[in-house]
Amino acid sequence: MKAKFRDTLVTALLGDITVQDVDGIVNAANSRLAGGGGVDGAIHARGGPAIMRELDVIRARQGGCPAGQAVITGGGNLAARYVIHTVGPVYGGRPSDPELLAACYTNSLRLAHGRGLRTLAFPSISTGAYRYPIEAAAPVAIAAVLAALAPYPLAEIRFVLHSAGDYGIYSRLLAAEGRLQ
Ligand code: AR6
């Protein structure tokens, strides 16, 4: 699925974010930046220990990363040169959940733009271990990214979904947005 928004190609695909050939990939991390399962585990496994060594330095400096915020490291052995680690909210049905989730996408794009990245891939943040329902999270993610393309224009944003169901939801939403352009 491909759509064009302003000057940015926005794509959704079914796949593994750790093998994407983009300038940066986004990690759905935890606030301790300590690694874990899901996409976080996959990124550290393929990227190798250099990523955690950089996170150790960031932890020593700032303690961790609160929900909604993001930090950046190199990509280690990944094809991507950078990993942006952002921390999604643990879903609780609170009004702050969509705000924090949107902030993950906005702050990741801000960091990417500040470092001169042109292509960036996102996973579906918070919708695994953190239990944010994908039907509620996907519109928040897409709206946050499309809004942030004005201040932080990139050449390509790639949403990499790990299940056919998630991919279907993103495709439908992006197609509907595209008709409004
Ligand atoms: N490529 C793309 N998406 C993936 C991949 C992959 N290789 N692997 C999993 N996903 P989760 P969260 C999808 O649990 O909910 C970790 O332990 C997955 O199917 O990775 O934000 C952290 O350390 C789901 O749709 O992230 C935190 O403690 C999505 O990625 C906690 O989990 C997000 O699922 C963060 O939980």
Residues whose N, C-alpha, C, O or C-beta is under 5 A from the ligand:
A	BS01	AR6	G15 D16 I17 T18 A28 A29 N30 G35 G36 G37 G38 V39 D40 A42 G88 P123 S124 I125 S126 T127 G128 A129 Y130 R131 V160 L161 H162
